[in-house]
Amino acid sequence: MNIQCDKCNKEFSISSIDTEDEQLLSNNVTRYYISCPSCGEQYTSYFLDDSMSEIQQEIRRLKNKQELTTKQKNKLMRLTQSITSMNMEYMNTYKDILQDNA
Ligand SMILES: [Zn+2]
């Protein structure tokens, strides 16, 4: 997957970046992000807090199962959705701070 940097307009592939950097924000929230190899502009991948890592663990546990019951499938879907919406909330919460840092 390629993304184009908003700042320097250079394209780079996400897979060419080995590790995501992390930044500890307030309230035990960690922001994971990648940086443009050319200009260093930062792009947030996702946020993680304590309750989110618990949900992530549960998601991983369910995904490792060979076969899921309908109930488990629904649970997996619900958990995935809540992670997504929590991420979007954090994106909104920290939008202004992150732009100031850029
Ligand atoms: Zn760039």
Residues whose N, C-alpha, C, O or C-beta is under 5 A from the ligand:
A	BS01	ZN	C5 K7 C8 C36 S38 C39 G40 E41
